[in-house]
Every structure is written in C-alpha cells, then in structure tokens.
Amino acid sequence: MGLTNNDIFKKLRVAHKLRDVEIVEICKLVDFKVSKSELGAFFRNENHEKYMECGDQMLRNFLNGLIIHLRGPIKKK
C-alpha cells in the first residue's frame, strides 16, 4: 500500500517544521484559500470522525506554494 496525499502532506509538514498558520500563508502565495480547521482534518487519524482526505488539488497547491516559499517567486526575464 502506497502513501496517500494525507501521508505526504503530514511528512512535508514535519520535515519543514511548519505550523498551521504557516501552511495557510504558503497556500495564499498561490491564491489558494484553506482554513486551519481544514488542515486539522487532513492531519487527523483516518479513523477519526472529522478526518478528511487531502485531494490532489490541495496537495498540488500546497507544493506550488512551498516552492515559492522556499525559493522565492519566479523572476521574469
């Protein structure tokens, strides 16, 4: 069984030592709105009643925002 989007998201959060507020700000860098309560649902145990699967769009936007956060915006030629 492979990793789910939630697993990848959790691992990136831990690896980069990100807090919920920082993740919200990272998503804002790519004009993607996410709330702290939504993030909490992604990071819960699969058996928890408030658990929510992290979709491809959420993970893609977070990764794009993380790139901008770490490298800075793309410089125009």
N, C-alpha and C positions, 0 to 999 in steps of 0.2 A: 504494500500500500504506500503510495507516494505522499508527498506533502500537500496539504490543502493551502489555499490562499491565506486562511487564518494563521496557519503554522508559519508561513513565510513572513507574514506581517508581524507576528509575535517575535520571530527571530531577528528581524531587522530592527524592531523597536529596542530589543535588549542589546543587540550588537552596537547600536549607535547611542544607547543610553538616552532615549527620547521619552519625554513625558507627554501626556495627552495634549497639553497646551501647545507644545512644540509641534506635534503632529498636525494639529488644526492649522497652525501657521504655515507649515510646509505645504499642506493642501491648498491654502489660499494663494500660494505662489503660482499655481496653475489654474486659478479661478475655480476651484472645486470646493464646495462647502460641505463640511462634515462637523457634527457636533460631538462634544465629549461623551455624551451618553451613547451615541452610536459606536464610538471607539470602544467603550466599555463592553458593549455587546459582542464586538469582534474578539475581544481578548478573554472572554469567559470560557468556562469549561463547556464542551459540547453537550453535556447532559443538563446544563442549567436552563431553566425555562426562558430566560431573557437572551440566550445565545442567538447570534445572528451570523449567517455565513457571509464572509467577505467576498464580494463579487469581483469579477475581472476588472470592471471599470474603477472600482475603489482602489484596488491594488495598483493598477496602471497609473492612475492619477497621483497616488502617493509616491510611486517610484519616480515619476517625472518631476514631482516637486522636490524629492530628495536629491535628485541630480542637481537641480538649480540651487538648493540649499548648500550642498557640499562644494560644487564647482563655481557657482555664480551663474548669472544669466549669459546666454549666448551673445557674443559680441558681433554686431553687424559689420559686414565688410564695407 
